[in-house]
Amino acid sequence: MAKWRVWVDEEYCVGDAVCVSFCPEVFELDEETGKARTKVDVVGDDLYDCVKEAMEACTAACIYMEQVE
C-alpha cells in the first residue's frame, strides 16, 4: 500500500474550506487563522482519491501531496 505525505501551504490558503468539504478526514480549518491544515501528515491509498479531489478543487492551489516510502 502506497503512502502519501499531504500538506497545505497556509500562506496562500484563502480559507474557503473547499478541501474540508471534499475530504474532512484529512483537512480542517484552524480556528485561529481560519486557514486549512491537515489533521494527519501521511495518508494511505484509501484517502488518496479524496485528497486528489481536494487538490483539484482548491481555489488557491495550495494543497500538495507526494508519495513517501
mmCIF file as Biopython writes it, N, C-alpha, C and O atoms, coordinates in Angstrom:
data_model
#
loop_
_atom_site.group_PDB
_atom_site.id
_atom_site.type_symbol
_atom_site.label_atom_id
_atom_site.label_alt_id
_atom_site.label_comp_id
_atom_site.label_asym_id
_atom_site.label_entity_id
_atom_site.label_seq_id
_atom_site.pdbx_PDB_ins_code
_atom_site.Cartn_x
_atom_site.Cartn_y
_atom_site.Cartn_z
_atom_site.occupancy
_atom_site.B_iso_or_equiv
_atom_site.auth_seq_id
_atom_site.auth_asym_id
_atom_site.pdbx_PDB_model_num
ATOM 1   N N  . MET A ? 1  ? 0.838   -1.185 0.000  1.0 0.0 1  A 1 
ATOM 2   C CA . MET A ? 1  ? 0.000   0.000  0.000  1.0 0.0 1  A 1 
ATOM 3   C C  . MET A ? 1  ? 0.887   1.254  0.000  1.0 0.0 1  A 1 
ATOM 4   O O  . MET A ? 1  ? 1.795   1.381  0.820  1.0 0.0 1  A 1 
ATOM 5   N N  . ALA A ? 2  ? 0.614   2.156  -0.912 1.0 0.0 2  A 1 
ATOM 6   C CA . ALA A ? 2  ? 1.375   3.402  -1.003 1.0 0.0 2  A 1 
ATOM 7   C C  . ALA A ? 2  ? 0.963   4.360  0.111  1.0 0.0 2  A 1 
ATOM 8   O O  . ALA A ? 2  ? -0.155  4.308  0.624  1.0 0.0 2  A 1 
ATOM 9   N N  . LYS A ? 3  ? 1.895   5.228  0.465  1.0 0.0 3  A 1 
ATOM 10  C CA . LYS A ? 3  ? 1.617   6.267  1.452  1.0 0.0 3  A 1 
ATOM 11  C C  . LYS A ? 3  ? 1.937   7.607  0.821  1.0 0.0 3  A 1 
ATOM 12  O O  . LYS A ? 3  ? 2.851   7.734  0.007  1.0 0.0 3  A 1 
ATOM 13  N N  . TRP A ? 4  ? 1.168   8.596  1.215  1.0 0.0 4  A 1 
ATOM 14  C CA . TRP A ? 4  ? 1.275   9.924  0.623  1.0 0.0 4  A 1 
ATOM 15  C C  . TRP A ? 4  ? 1.383   10.981 1.712  1.0 0.0 4  A 1 
ATOM 16  O O  . TRP A ? 4  ? 0.570   11.010 2.635  1.0 0.0 4  A 1 
ATOM 17  N N  . ARG A ? 5  ? 2.390   11.854 1.606  1.0 0.0 5  A 1 
ATOM 18  C CA . ARG A ? 5  ? 2.519   12.988 2.523  1.0 0.0 5  A 1 
ATOM 19  C C  . ARG A ? 5  ? 1.671   14.122 1.958  1.0 0.0 5  A 1 
ATOM 20  O O  . ARG A ? 5  ? 1.757   14.440 0.772  1.0 0.0 5  A 1 
ATOM 21  N N  . VAL A ? 6  ? 0.858   14.724 2.806  1.0 0.0 6  A 1 
ATOM 22  C CA . VAL A ? 6  ? -0.066  15.782 2.387  1.0 0.0 6  A 1 
ATOM 23  C C  . VAL A ? 6  ? 0.206   17.021 3.233  1.0 0.0 6  A 1 
ATOM 24  O O  . VAL A ? 6  ? 0.395   16.926 4.446  1.0 0.0 6  A 1 
ATOM 25  N N  . TRP A ? 7  ? 0.225   18.193 2.578  1.0 0.0 7  A 1 
ATOM 26  C CA . TRP A ? 7  ? 0.379   19.426 3.325  1.0 0.0 7  A 1 
ATOM 27  C C  . TRP A ? 7  ? -0.305  20.580 2.605  1.0 0.0 7  A 1 
ATOM 28  O O  . TRP A ? 7  ? -0.568  20.530 1.404  1.0 0.0 7  A 1 
ATOM 29  N N  . VAL A ? 8  ? -0.583  21.622 3.388  1.0 0.0 8  A 1 
ATOM 30  C CA . VAL A ? 8  ? -1.218  22.835 2.880  1.0 0.0 8  A 1 
ATOM 31  C C  . VAL A ? 8  ? -0.244  23.986 3.087  1.0 0.0 8  A 1 
ATOM 32  O O  . VAL A ? 8  ? 0.300   24.147 4.179  1.0 0.0 8  A 1 
ATOM 33  N N  . ASP A ? 9  ? -0.022  24.780 2.060  1.0 0.0 9  A 1 
ATOM 34  C CA . ASP A ? 9  ? 0.773   25.998 2.201  1.0 0.0 9  A 1 
ATOM 35  C C  . ASP A ? 9  ? -0.176  27.080 2.709  1.0 0.0 9  A 1 
ATOM 36  O O  . ASP A ? 9  ? -0.873  27.735 1.934  1.0 0.0 9  A 1 
ATOM 37  N N  . GLU A ? 10 ? -0.184  27.248 4.024  1.0 0.0 10 A 1 
ATOM 38  C CA . GLU A ? 10 ? -1.151  28.147 4.662  1.0 0.0 10 A 1 
ATOM 39  C C  . GLU A ? 10 ? -0.976  29.601 4.246  1.0 0.0 10 A 1 
ATOM 40  O O  . GLU A ? 10 ? -1.911  30.393 4.365  1.0 0.0 10 A 1 
ATOM 41  N N  . GLU A ? 11 ? 0.201   29.962 3.762  1.0 0.0 11 A 1 
ATOM 42  C CA . GLU A ? 11 ? 0.435   31.337 3.313  1.0 0.0 11 A 1 
ATOM 43  C C  . GLU A ? 11 ? -0.515  31.715 2.172  1.0 0.0 11 A 1 
ATOM 44  O O  . GLU A ? 11 ? -0.936  32.867 2.061  1.0 0.0 11 A 1 
ATOM 45  N N  . TYR A ? 12 ? -0.843  30.740 1.334  1.0 0.0 12 A 1 
ATOM 46  C CA . TYR A ? 12 ? -1.686  31.007 0.168  1.0 0.0 12 A 1 
ATOM 47  C C  . TYR A ? 12 ? -3.144  30.577 0.346  1.0 0.0 12 A 1 
ATOM 48  O O  . TYR A ? 12 ? -3.986  30.889 -0.496 1.0 0.0 12 A 1 
ATOM 49  N N  . CYS A ? 13 ? -3.442  29.875 1.420  1.0 0.0 13 A 1 
ATOM 50  C CA . CYS A ? 13 ? -4.804  29.401 1.658  1.0 0.0 13 A 1 
ATOM 51  C C  . CYS A ? 13 ? -5.753  30.584 1.848  1.0 0.0 13 A 1 
ATOM 52  O O  . CYS A ? 13 ? -5.440  31.538 2.560  1.0 0.0 13 A 1 
ATOM 53  N N  . VAL A ? 14 ? -6.916  30.505 1.203  1.0 0.0 14 A 1 
ATOM 54  C CA . VAL A ? 14 ? -7.913  31.572 1.330  1.0 0.0 14 A 1 
ATOM 55  C C  . VAL A ? 14 ? -9.008  31.229 2.343  1.0 0.0 14 A 1 
ATOM 56  O O  . VAL A ? 14 ? -9.884  32.052 2.609  1.0 0.0 14 A 1 
ATOM 57  N N  . GLY A ? 15 ? -8.962  30.028 2.905  1.0 0.0 15 A 1 
ATOM 58  C CA . GLY A ? 15 ? -9.895  29.657 3.964  1.0 0.0 15 A 1 
ATOM 59  C C  . GLY A ? 15 ? -11.321 29.401 3.524  1.0 0.0 15 A 1 
ATOM 60  O O  . GLY A ? 15 ? -12.248 29.561 4.319  1.0 0.0 15 A 1 
ATOM 61  N N  . ASP A ? 16 ? -11.520 29.005 2.266  1.0 0.0 16 A 1 
ATOM 62  C CA . ASP A ? 16 ? -12.885 28.762 1.786  1.0 0.0 16 A 1 
ATOM 63  C C  . ASP A ? 16 ? -13.409 27.364 2.124  1.0 0.0 16 A 1 
ATOM 64  O O  . ASP A ? 16 ? -14.569 27.060 1.846  1.0 0.0 16 A 1 
ATOM 65  N N  . ALA A ? 17 ? -12.581 26.524 2.709  1.0 0.0 17 A 1 
ATOM 66  C CA . ALA A ? 17 ? -12.962 25.193 3.212  1.0 0.0 17 A 1 
ATOM 67  C C  . ALA A ? 17 ? -13.408 24.215 2.132  1.0 0.0 17 A 1 
ATOM 68  O O  . ALA A ? 17 ? -14.087 23.234 2.437  1.0 0.0 17 A 1 
ATOM 69  N N  . VAL A ? 18 ? -13.048 24.457 0.894  1.0 0.0 18 A 1 
ATOM 70  C CA . VAL A ? 18 ? -13.372 23.508 -0.173 1.0 0.0 18 A 1 
ATOM 71  C C  . VAL A ? 18 ? -12.726 22.155 0.128  1.0 0.0 18 A 1 
ATOM 72  O O  . VAL A ? 18 ? -13.353 21.111 -0.056 1.0 0.0 18 A 1 
ATOM 73  N N  . CYS A ? 19 ? -11.483 22.172 0.587  1.0 0.0 19 A 1 
ATOM 74  C CA . CYS A ? 19 ? -10.784 20.918 0.891  1.0 0.0 19 A 1 
ATOM 75  C C  . CYS A ? 19 ? -11.492 20.146 2.004  1.0 0.0 19 A 1 
ATOM 76  O O  . CYS A ? 19 ? -11.573 18.919 1.958  1.0 0.0 19 A 1 
ATOM 77  N N  . VAL A ? 20 ? -11.996 20.857 2.991  1.0 0.0 20 A 1 
ATOM 78  C CA . VAL A ? 20 ? -12.711 20.216 4.100  1.0 0.0 20 A 1 
ATOM 79  C C  . VAL A ? 20 ? -13.976 19.545 3.588  1.0 0.0 20 A 1 
ATOM 80  O O  . VAL A ? 20 ? -14.324 18.452 4.036  1.0 0.0 20 A 1 
ATOM 81  N N  . SER A ? 21 ? -14.663 20.183 2.660  1.0 0.0 21 A 1 
ATOM 82  C CA . SER A ? 21 ? -15.891 19.588 2.130  1.0 0.0 21 A 1 
ATOM 83  C C  . SER A ? 21 ? -15.603 18.351 1.287  1.0 0.0 21 A 1 
ATOM 84  O O  . SER A ? 21 ? -16.405 17.417 1.273  1.0 0.0 21 A 1 
ATOM 85  N N  . PHE A ? 22 ? -14.475 18.329 0.587  1.0 0.0 22 A 1 
ATOM 86  C CA . PHE A ? 22 ? -14.118 17.168 -0.225 1.0 0.0 22 A 1 
ATOM 87  C C  . PHE A ? 22 ? -13.510 16.040 0.601  1.0 0.0 22 A 1 
ATOM 88  O O  . PHE A ? 22 ? -13.729 14.865 0.303  1.0 0.0 22 A 1 
ATOM 89  N N  . CYS A ? 23 ? -12.748 16.387 1.636  1.0 0.0 23 A 1 
ATOM 90  C CA . CYS A ? 23 ? -12.003 15.354 2.365  1.0 0.0 23 A 1 
ATOM 91  C C  . CYS A ? 23 ? -11.877 15.718 3.855  1.0 0.0 23 A 1 
ATOM 92  O O  . CYS A ? 23 ? -10.787 16.053 4.320  1.0 0.0 23 A 1 
ATOM 93  N N  . PRO A ? 24 ? -12.980 15.654 4.593  1.0 0.0 24 A 1 
ATOM 94  C CA . PRO A ? 24 ? -12.941 16.040 6.004  1.0 0.0 24 A 1 
ATOM 95  C C  . PRO A ? 24 ? -12.106 15.108 6.880  1.0 0.0 24 A 1 
ATOM 96  O O  . PRO A ? 24 ? -11.750 15.464 8.003  1.0 0.0 24 A 1 
ATOM 97  N N  . GLU A ? 25 ? -11.793 13.919 6.370  1.0 0.0 25 A 1 
ATOM 98  C CA . GLU A ? 25 ? -10.939 13.002 7.130  1.0 0.0 25 A 1 
ATOM 99  C C  . GLU A ? 25 ? -9.505  13.521 7.218  1.0 0.0 25 A 1 
ATOM 100 O O  . GLU A ? 25 ? -8.760  13.153 8.126  1.0 0.0 25 A 1 
ATOM 101 N N  . VAL A ? 26 ? -9.124  14.376 6.270  1.0 0.0 26 A 1 
ATOM 102 C CA . VAL A ? 26 ? -7.732  14.836 6.188  1.0 0.0 26 A 1 
ATOM 103 C C  . VAL A ? 26 ? -7.582  16.327 6.502  1.0 0.0 26 A 1 
ATOM 104 O O  . VAL A ? 26 ? -6.578  16.730 7.090  1.0 0.0 26 A 1 
ATOM 105 N N  . PHE A ? 27 ? -8.561  17.148 6.121  1.0 0.0 27 A 1 
ATOM 106 C CA . PHE A ? 27 ? -8.428  18.600 6.258  1.0 0.0 27 A 1 
ATOM 107 C C  . PHE A ? 27 ? -9.401  19.170 7.282  1.0 0.0 27 A 1 
ATOM 108 O O  . PHE A ? 27 ? -10.493 18.642 7.494  1.0 0.0 27 A 1 
ATOM 109 N N  . GLU A ? 28 ? -8.972  20.273 7.915  1.0 0.0 28 A 1 
ATOM 110 C CA . GLU A ? 28 ? -9.810  21.028 8.832  1.0 0.0 28 A 1 
ATOM 111 C C  . GLU A ? 28 ? -9.379  22.485 8.768  1.0 0.0 28 A 1 
ATOM 112 O O  . GLU A ? 28 ? -8.292  22.793 8.280  1.0 0.0 28 A 1 
ATOM 113 N N  . LEU A ? 29 ? -10.225 23.377 9.258  1.0 0.0 29 A 1 
ATOM 114 C CA . LEU A ? 29 ? -9.858  24.787 9.330  1.0 0.0 29 A 1 
ATOM 115 C C  . LEU A ? 29 ? -9.317  25.091 10.714 1.0 0.0 29 A 1 
ATOM 116 O O  . LEU A ? 29 ? -9.898  24.690 11.722 1.0 0.0 29 A 1 
ATOM 117 N N  . ASP A ? 30 ? -8.207  25.798 10.753 1.0 0.0 30 A 1 
ATOM 118 C CA . ASP A ? 30 ? -7.621  26.250 12.004 1.0 0.0 30 A 1 
ATOM 119 C C  . ASP A ? 30 ? -8.520  27.351 12.567 1.0 0.0 30 A 1 
ATOM 120 O O  . ASP A ? 30 ? -8.807  28.329 11.877 1.0 0.0 30 A 1 
ATOM 121 N N  . GLU A ? 31 ? -8.961  27.199 13.801 1.0 0.0 31 A 1 
ATOM 122 C CA . GLU A ? 31 ? -9.889  28.161 14.404 1.0 0.0 31 A 1 
ATOM 123 C C  . GLU A ? 31 ? -9.276  29.547 14.559 1.0 0.0 31 A 1 
ATOM 124 O O  . GLU A ? 31 ? -9.986  30.549 14.476 1.0 0.0 31 A 1 
ATOM 125 N N  . GLU A ? 32 ? -7.969  29.615 14.784 1.0 0.0 32 A 1 
ATOM 126 C CA . GLU A ? 32 ? -7.314  30.909 14.994 1.0 0.0 32 A 1 
ATOM 127 C C  . GLU A ? 32 ? -7.042  31.645 13.687 1.0 0.0 32 A 1 
ATOM 128 O O  . GLU A ? 32 ? -7.285  32.848 13.582 1.0 0.0 32 A 1 
ATOM 129 N N  . THR A ? 33 ? -6.537  30.918 12.692 1.0 0.0 33 A 1 
ATOM 130 C CA . THR A ? 33 ? -6.141  31.572 11.438 1.0 0.0 33 A 1 
ATOM 131 C C  . THR A ? 33 ? -7.239  31.550 10.385 1.0 0.0 33 A 1 
ATOM 132 O O  . THR A ? 33 ? -7.234  32.370 9.466  1.0 0.0 33 A 1 
ATOM 133 N N  . GLY A ? 34 ? -8.185  30.615 10.510 1.0 0.0 34 A 1 
ATOM 134 C CA . GLY A ? 34 ? -9.228  30.463 9.502  1.0 0.0 34 A 1 
ATOM 135 C C  . GLY A ? 34 ? -8.734  29.812 8.225  1.0 0.0 34 A 1 
ATOM 136 O O  . GLY A ? 34 ? -9.421  29.827 7.204  1.0 0.0 34 A 1 
ATOM 137 N N  . LYS A ? 35 ? -7.538  29.241 8.286  1.0 0.0 35 A 1 
ATOM 138 C CA . LYS A ? 35 ? -6.953  28.607 7.104  1.0 0.0 35 A 1 
ATOM 139 C C  . LYS A ? 35 ? -6.936  27.093 7.271  1.0 0.0 35 A 1 
ATOM 140 O O  . LYS A ? 35 ? -6.979  26.570 8.384  1.0 0.0 35 A 1 
ATOM 141 N N  . ALA A ? 36 ? -6.872  26.409 6.137  1.0 0.0 36 A 1 
ATOM 142 C CA . ALA A ? 36 ? -6.883  24.946 6.164  1.0 0.0 36 A 1 
ATOM 143 C C  . ALA A ? 36 ? -5.561  24.396 6.680  1.0 0.0 36 A 1 
ATOM 144 O O  . ALA A ? 36 ? -4.501  25.000 6.517  1.0 0.0 36 A 1 
ATOM 145 N N  . ARG A ? 37 ? -5.662  23.239 7.301  1.0 0.0 37 A 1 
ATOM 146 C CA . ARG A ? 37 ? -4.484  22.480 7.722  1.0 0.0 37 A 1 
ATOM 147 C C  . ARG A ? 37 ? -4.844  21.009 7.652  1.0 0.0 37 A 1 
ATOM 148 O O  . ARG A ? 37 ? -6.015  20.644 7.543  1.0 0.0 37 A 1 
ATOM 149 N N  . THR A ? 38 ? -3.829  20.178 7.716  1.0 0.0 38 A 1 
ATOM 150 C CA . THR A ? 38 ? -4.083  18.743 7.675  1.0 0.0 38 A 1 
ATOM 151 C C  . THR A ? 38 ? -4.236  18.208 9.093  1.0 0.0 38 A 1 
ATOM 152 O O  . THR A ? 38 ? -3.578  18.676 10.022 1.0 0.0 38 A 1 
ATOM 153 N N  . LYS A ? 39 ? -5.104  17.234 9.242  1.0 0.0 39 A 1 
ATOM 154 C CA . LYS A ? 39 ? -5.276  16.539 10.516 1.0 0.0 39 A 1 
ATOM 155 C C  . LYS A ? 39 ? -4.206  15.475 10.681 1.0 0.0 39 A 1 
ATOM 156 O O  . LYS A ? 39 ? -3.812  15.139 11.798 1.0 0.0 39 A 1 
ATOM 157 N N  . VAL A ? 40 ? -3.737  14.945 9.550  1.0 0.0 40 A 1 
ATOM 158 C CA . VAL A ? 40 ? -2.707  13.908 9.522  1.0 0.0 40 A 1 
ATOM 159 C C  . VAL A ? 40 ? -1.664  14.308 8.487  1.0 0.0 40 A 1 
ATOM 160 O O  . VAL A ? 40 ? -1.974  15.021 7.533  1.0 0.0 40 A 1 
ATOM 161 N N  . ASP A ? 41 ? -0.427  13.849 8.674  1.0 0.0 41 A 1 
ATOM 162 C CA . ASP A ? 41 ? 0.642   14.182 7.730  1.0 0.0 41 A 1 
ATOM 163 C C  . ASP A ? 41 ? 0.743   13.192 6.582  1.0 0.0 41 A 1 
ATOM 164 O O  . ASP A ? 41 ? 1.140   13.557 5.475  1.0 0.0 41 A 1 
ATOM 165 N N  . VAL A ? 42 ? 0.384   11.942 6.843  1.0 0.0 42 A 1 
ATOM 166 C CA . VAL A ? 42 ? 0.528   10.886 5.838  1.0 0.0 42 A 1 
ATOM 167 C C  . VAL A ? 42 ? -0.794  10.139 5.717  1.0 0.0 42 A 1 
ATOM 168 O O  . VAL A ? 42 ? -1.430  9.808  6.718  1.0 0.0 42 A 1 
ATOM 169 N N  . VAL A ? 43 ? -1.200  9.876  4.464  1.0 0.0 43 A 1 
ATOM 170 C CA . VAL A ? 43 ? -2.418  9.106  4.204  1.0 0.0 43 A 1 
ATOM 171 C C  . VAL A ? 43 ? -2.078  7.897  3.351  1.0 0.0 43 A 1 
ATOM 172 O O  . VAL A ? 43 ? -1.046  7.859  2.682  1.0 0.0 43 A 1 
ATOM 173 N N  . GLY A ? 44 ? -2.956  6.921  3.387  1.0 0.0 44 A 1 
ATOM 174 C CA . GLY A ? 44 ? -2.799  5.723  2.565  1.0 0.0 44 A 1 
ATOM 175 C C  . GLY A ? 44 ? -3.630  5.819  1.302  1.0 0.0 44 A 1 
ATOM 176 O O  . GLY A ? 44 ? -4.275  6.833  1.035  1.0 0.0 44 A 1 
ATOM 177 N N  . ASP A ? 45 ? -3.603  4.746  0.531  1.0 0.0 45 A 1 
ATOM 178 C CA . ASP A ? 45 ? -4.359  4.693  -0.719 1.0 0.0 45 A 1 
ATOM 179 C C  . ASP A ? 45 ? -5.854  4.916  -0.511 1.0 0.0 45 A 1 
ATOM 180 O O  . ASP A ? 45 ? -6.550  5.389  -1.409 1.0 0.0 45 A 1 
ATOM 181 N N  . ASP A ? 46 ? -6.341  4.571  0.685  1.0 0.0 46 A 1 
ATOM 182 C CA . ASP A ? 46 ? -7.774  4.701  0.949  1.0 0.0 46 A 1 
ATOM 183 C C  . ASP A ? 46 ? -8.247  6.158  0.915  1.0 0.0 46 A 1 
ATOM 184 O O  . ASP A ? 46 ? -9.420  6.417  0.645  1.0 0.0 46 A 1 
ATOM 185 N N  . LEU A ? 47 ? -7.354  7.105  1.183  1.0 0.0 47 A 1 
ATOM 186 C CA . LEU A ? 47 ? -7.729  8.521  1.178  1.0 0.0 47 A 1 
ATOM 187 C C  . LEU A ? 47 ? -7.136  9.288  -0.002 1.0 0.0 47 A 1 
ATOM 188 O O  . LEU A ? 47 ? -7.348  10.494 -0.130 1.0 0.0 47 A 1 
ATOM 189 N N  . TYR A ? 48 ? -6.402  8.601  -0.852 1.0 0.0 48 A 1 
ATOM 190 C CA . TYR A ? 48 ? -5.751  9.258  -1.992 1.0 0.0 48 A 1 
ATOM 191 C C  . TYR A ? 48 ? -6.757  10.010 -2.859 1.0 0.0 48 A 1 
ATOM 192 O O  . TYR A ? 48 ? -6.534  11.173 -3.196 1.0 0.0 48 A 1 
ATOM 193 N N  . ASP A ? 49 ? -7.857  9.361  -3.223 1.0 0.0 49 A 1 
ATOM 194 C CA . ASP A ? 49 ? -8.825  9.974  -4.138 1.0 0.0 49 A 1 
ATOM 195 C C  . ASP A ? 49 ? -9.453  11.240 -3.567 1.0 0.0 49 A 1 
ATOM 196 O O  . ASP A ? 49 ? -9.621  12.224 -4.288 1.0 0.0 49 A 1 
ATOM 197 N N  . CYS A ? 50 ? -9.801  11.227 -2.283 1.0 0.0 50 A 1 
ATOM 198 C CA . CYS A ? 50 ? -10.431 12.429 -1.728 1.0 0.0 50 A 1 
ATOM 199 C C  . CYS A ? 50 ? -9.416  13.568 -1.604 1.0 0.0 50 A 1 
ATOM 200 O O  . CYS A ? 50 ? -9.779  14.730 -1.785 1.0 0.0 50 A 1 
ATOM 201 N N  . VAL A ? 51 ? -8.153  13.258 -1.299 1.0 0.0 51 A 1 
ATOM 202 C CA . VAL A ? 51 ? -7.125  14.303 -1.261 1.0 0.0 51 A 1 
ATOM 203 C C  . VAL A ? 51 ? -6.902  14.867 -2.662 1.0 0.0 51 A 1 
ATOM 204 O O  . VAL A ? 51 ? -6.788  16.080 -2.833 1.0 0.0 51 A 1 
ATOM 205 N N  . LYS A ? 52 ? -6.841  13.995 -3.656 1.0 0.0 52 A 1 
ATOM 206 C CA . LYS A ? 52 ? -6.655  14.431 -5.047 1.0 0.0 52 A 1 
ATOM 207 C C  . LYS A ? 52 ? -7.803  15.352 -5.480 1.0 0.0 52 A 1 
ATOM 208 O O  . LYS A ? 52 ? -7.569  16.376 -6.121 1.0 0.0 52 A 1 
ATOM 209 N N  . GLU A ? 53 ? -9.025  14.991 -5.135 1.0 0.0 53 A 1 
ATOM 210 C CA . GLU A ? 53 ? -10.178 15.835 -5.464 1.0 0.0 53 A 1 
ATOM 211 C C  . GLU A ? 53 ? -10.085 17.190 -4.761 1.0 0.0 53 A 1 
ATOM 212 O O  . GLU A ? 53 ? -10.400 18.223 -5.352 1.0 0.0 53 A 1 
ATOM 213 N N  . ALA A ? 54 ? -9.656  17.182 -3.510 1.0 0.0 54 A 1 
ATOM 214 C CA . ALA A ? 54 ? -9.494  18.437 -2.771 1.0 0.0 54 A 1 
ATOM 215 C C  . ALA A ? 54 ? -8.411  19.304 -3.404 1.0 0.0 54 A 1 
ATOM 216 O O  . ALA A ? 54 ? -8.568  20.521 -3.511 1.0 0.0 54 A 1 
ATOM 217 N N  . MET A ? 55 ? -7.315  18.679 -3.821 1.0 0.0 55 A 1 
ATOM 218 C CA . MET A ? 55 ? -6.244  19.417 -4.500 1.0 0.0 55 A 1 
ATOM 219 C C  . MET A ? 55 ? -6.760  20.080 -5.771 1.0 0.0 55 A 1 
ATOM 220 O O  . MET A ? 55 ? -6.482  21.251 -6.027 1.0 0.0 55 A 1 
ATOM 221 N N  . GLU A ? 56 ? -7.501  19.336 -6.551 1.0 0.0 56 A 1 
ATOM 222 C CA . GLU A ? 56 ? -8.006  19.852 -7.825 1.0 0.0 56 A 1 
ATOM 223 C C  . GLU A ? 56 ? -9.057  20.946 -7.625 1.0 0.0 56 A 1 
ATOM 224 O O  . GLU A ? 56 ? -9.177  21.845 -8.457 1.0 0.0 56 A 1 
ATOM 225 N N  . ALA A ? 57 ? -9.810  20.877 -6.540 1.0 0.0 57 A 1 
ATOM 226 C CA . ALA A ? 57 ? -10.857 21.857 -6.274 1.0 0.0 57 A 1 
ATOM 227 C C  . ALA A ? 57 ? -10.350 23.100 -5.545 1.0 0.0 57 A 1 
ATOM 228 O O  . ALA A ? 57 ? -11.039 24.119 -5.506 1.0 0.0 57 A 1 
ATOM 229 N N  . CYS A ? 58 ? -9.169  23.025 -4.976 1.0 0.0 58 A 1 
ATOM 230 C CA . CYS A ? 58 ? -8.626  24.131 -4.183 1.0 0.0 58 A 1 
ATOM 231 C C  . CYS A ? 58 ? -8.459  25.381 -5.052 1.0 0.0 58 A 1 
ATOM 232 O O  . CYS A ? 58 ? -7.711  25.372 -6.029 1.0 0.0 58 A 1 
ATOM 233 N N  . THR A ? 59 ? -9.160  26.448 -4.687 1.0 0.0 59 A 1 
ATOM 234 C CA . THR A ? 59 ? -9.116  27.678 -5.480 1.0 0.0 59 A 1 
ATOM 235 C C  . THR A ? 59 ? -7.768  28.381 -5.383 1.0 0.0 59 A 1 
ATOM 236 O O  . THR A ? 59 ? -7.412  29.151 -6.274 1.0 0.0 59 A 1 
ATOM 237 N N  . ALA A ? 60 ? -7.016  28.129 -4.323 1.0 0.0 60 A 1 
ATOM 238 C CA . ALA A ? 60 ? -5.704  28.751 -4.144 1.0 0.0 60 A 1 
ATOM 239 C C  . ALA A ? 60 ? -4.562  27.854 -4.620 1.0 0.0 60 A 1 
ATOM 240 O O  . ALA A ? 60 ? -3.406  28.279 -4.632 1.0 0.0 60 A 1 
ATOM 241 N N  . ALA A ? 61 ? -4.873  26.624 -5.008 1.0 0.0 61 A 1 
ATOM 242 C CA . ALA A ? 61 ? -3.857  25.657 -5.458 1.0 0.0 61 A 1 
ATOM 243 C C  . ALA A ? 61 ? -2.710  25.547 -4.451 1.0 0.0 61 A 1 
ATOM 244 O O  . ALA A ? 61 ? -1.536  25.606 -4.817 1.0 0.0 61 A 1 
ATOM 245 N N  . CYS A ? 62 ? -3.074  25.387 -3.177 1.0 0.0 62 A 1 
ATOM 246 C CA . CYS A ? 62 ? -2.048  25.356 -2.131 1.0 0.0 62 A 1 
ATOM 247 C C  . CYS A ? 62 ? -1.997  24.033 -1.368 1.0 0.0 62 A 1 
ATOM 248 O O  . CYS A ? 62 ? -1.431  23.968 -0.277 1.0 0.0 62 A 1 
ATOM 249 N N  . ILE A ? 63 ? -2.583  22.982 -1.936 1.0 0.0 63 A 1 
ATOM 250 C CA . ILE A ? 63 ? -2.536  21.649 -1.333 1.0 0.0 63 A 1 
ATOM 251 C C  . ILE A ? 63 ? -1.551  20.813 -2.130 1.0 0.0 63 A 1 
ATOM 252 O O  . ILE A ? 63 ? -1.576  20.801 -3.361 1.0 0.0 63 A 1 
ATOM 253 N N  . TYR A ? 64 ? -0.687  20.117 -1.413 1.0 0.0 64 A 1 
ATOM 254 C CA . TYR A ? 64 ? 0.352   19.320 -2.059 1.0 0.0 64 A 1 
ATOM 255 C C  . TYR A ? 64 ? 0.333   17.897 -1.525 1.0 0.0 64 A 1 
ATOM 256 O O  . TYR A ? 64 ? -0.059  17.648 -0.385 1.0 0.0 64 A 1 
ATOM 257 N N  . MET A ? 65 ? 0.767   16.966 -2.372 1.0 0.0 65 A 1 
ATOM 258 C CA . MET A ? 65 ? 0.827   15.555 -1.989 1.0 0.0 65 A 1 
ATOM 259 C C  . MET A ? 65 ? 2.002   14.920 -2.725 1.0 0.0 65 A 1 
ATOM 260 O O  . MET A ? 65 ? 2.195   15.141 -3.920 1.0 0.0 65 A 1 
ATOM 261 N N  . GLU A ? 66 ? 2.787   14.125 -1.989 1.0 0.0 66 A 1 
ATOM 262 C CA . GLU A ? 66 ? 3.878   13.390 -2.612 1.0 0.0 66 A 1 
ATOM 263 C C  . GLU A ? 66 ? 3.958   12.000 -2.003 1.0 0.0 66 A 1 
ATOM 264 O O  . GLU A ? 66 ? 3.674   11.807 -0.821 1.0 0.0 66 A 1 
ATOM 265 N N  . GLN A ? 67 ? 4.344   11.047 -2.819 1.0 0.0 67 A 1 
ATOM 266 C CA . GLN A ? 67 ? 4.448   9.670  -2.337 1.0 0.0 67 A 1 
ATOM 267 C C  . GLN A ? 67 ? 5.690   9.531  -1.471 1.0 0.0 67 A 1 
ATOM 268 O O  . GLN A ? 67 ? 6.747   10.075 -1.789 1.0 0.0 67 A 1 
ATOM 269 N N  . VAL A ? 68 ? 5.552   8.800  -0.377 1.0 0.0 68 A 1 
ATOM 270 C CA . VAL A ? 68 ? 6.667   8.538  0.533  1.0 0.0 68 A 1 
ATOM 271 C C  . VAL A ? 68 ? 6.841   7.037  0.670  1.0 0.0 68 A 1 
ATOM 272 O O  . VAL A ? 68 ? 5.931   6.260  0.383  1.0 0.0 68 A 1 
ATOM 273 N N  . GLU A ? 69 ? 8.014   6.650  1.108  1.0 0.0 69 A 1 
ATOM 274 C CA . GLU A ? 69 ? 8.286   5.214  1.276  1.0 0.0 69 A 1 
ATOM 275 C C  . GLU A ? 69 ? 7.936   4.752  2.656  1.0 0.0 69 A 1 
ATOM 276 O O  . GLU A ? 69 ? 8.101   3.574  2.974  1.0 0.0 69 A 1 
#
